[in-house]
Amino acid sequence: MRLLIMLAAVAVLAVVVILVYYAVTEGPRPPARAAGWETHTESSGGVTTVLVRQVAGDGAELGRQVVASIPDGAPDWETRYHEAMAEARSRVAALRIEAE
């Protein structure tokens, strides 16, 4: 009987220690995000650039591929932008498959 009481006390103590640890460290940390590919748009100097970026879990850029650069004054800007974004999404899908 004493052994059972000791085991229960150890279990309760372990739960208390874990709860105190989570309270002090603001809970369990989410797992780190792996590096991945994403679409991105930059606009500067009168040019909109659609690109694909490889981003680390901490947000650092590891690489980039330019899909298209479109002058902001182009009469077909919207069409070219949508086509470039479609190409960028397609490229992201292909790069993610290659990474698996």
Secondary structure as UniProt FT lines:
FT   HELIX           2..24
FT   TURN            25..26
FT   STRAND          36..44
FT   TURN            45..46
FT   STRAND          47..55
FT   TURN            57..58
FT   STRAND          61..71
FT   TURN            72..73
FT   TURN            75..76
FT   HELIX           77..99
//
